[in-house]
């Protein structure tokens, strides 16, 4: 005769795994949608940096560019 306790445990684990898989899929879908939404248009371009020979970090707080400007970047923008 089968142990009904182990059967319930197995069913509970299956339901938990299924719910976790759906939650992971939902998180992936939300991330994919968030990544495909177009960011606001930037005013500066890599071409501008190439023309001036300034690295992005010359004007921006972030060395990679984008986001908050340093005082130099604020002056250049004006």
C-alpha positions as CSV (number, residue, x, y, z in Angstrom):
1,X,0.0,0.0,0.0
2,X,1.3,3.5,-0.9
3,X,2.1,6.0,1.7
4,X,-0.3,8.9,1.2
5,X,2.0,11.3,3.1
6,X,4.8,11.0,0.5
7,X,2.3,11.4,-2.3
8,X,1.0,14.7,-0.8
9,X,4.6,15.8,-0.4
10,X,5.4,15.1,-4.0
11,X,2.3,16.9,-5.2
12,X,3.1,19.9,-3.0
13,X,6.7,20.0,-4.4
14,X,5.4,19.8,-8.0
15,X,3.0,22.7,-7.4
16,X,5.8,24.7,-5.7
17,X,8.2,24.1,-8.7
18,X,5.4,24.9,-11.2
19,X,4.6,28.2,-9.4
20,X,8.3,29.0,-9.2
21,X,8.8,28.3,-13.0
22,X,5.8,30.6,-13.8
23,X,7.2,33.3,-11.5
24,X,10.6,33.1,-13.2
25,X,9.0,33.2,-16.6
26,X,7.0,36.3,-15.6
27,X,10.2,38.0,-14.3
28,X,12.0,37.3,-17.6
29,X,9.1,38.7,-19.6
30,X,8.9,41.9,-17.5
31,X,12.7,42.3,-17.8
32,X,12.5,41.8,-21.6
33,X,9.7,44.4,-21.9
34,X,11.6,46.9,-19.7
35,X,14.8,46.5,-21.8
36,X,13.0,47.0,-25.1
37,X,11.3,50.2,-24.1
38,X,13.3,53.0,-25.9
39,X,15.3,55.2,-23.5
40,X,15.0,59.0,-23.8
41,X,17.0,60.5,-26.6
42,X,20.4,61.6,-25.6
43,X,21.7,65.0,-26.6
44,X,25.3,64.0,-26.8
45,X,26.6,61.4,-29.1
46,X,29.8,59.2,-29.4
47,X,30.5,61.3,-32.5
48,X,30.7,64.5,-30.4
49,X,33.2,62.8,-28.1
50,X,35.2,61.7,-31.1
51,X,35.2,65.3,-32.5
52,X,36.3,66.9,-29.1
53,X,38.6,64.0,-28.2
54,X,37.1,64.1,-24.7
55,X,36.3,60.8,-22.9
56,X,32.7,60.4,-21.8
57,X,33.9,60.9,-18.2
58,X,35.1,64.4,-19.0
59,X,31.5,65.6,-19.0
60,X,29.7,62.9,-17.1
61,X,29.9,61.6,-13.6
62,X,29.8,58.1,-14.9
63,X,33.1,57.2,-16.8
64,X,31.0,55.4,-19.4
65,X,28.9,58.5,-20.1
66,X,25.2,59.2,-19.7
67,X,23.4,60.5,-16.6
68,X,24.5,63.3,-14.4
69,X,26.9,65.9,-15.7
70,X,30.0,67.2,-14.0
71,X,30.4,71.0,-13.8
72,X,32.5,70.9,-17.0
73,X,29.7,69.0,-18.8
74,X,27.1,71.5,-17.6
75,X,29.2,74.3,-19.0
76,X,29.7,72.5,-22.3
77,X,26.0,71.8,-22.6
78,X,25.1,75.5,-22.2
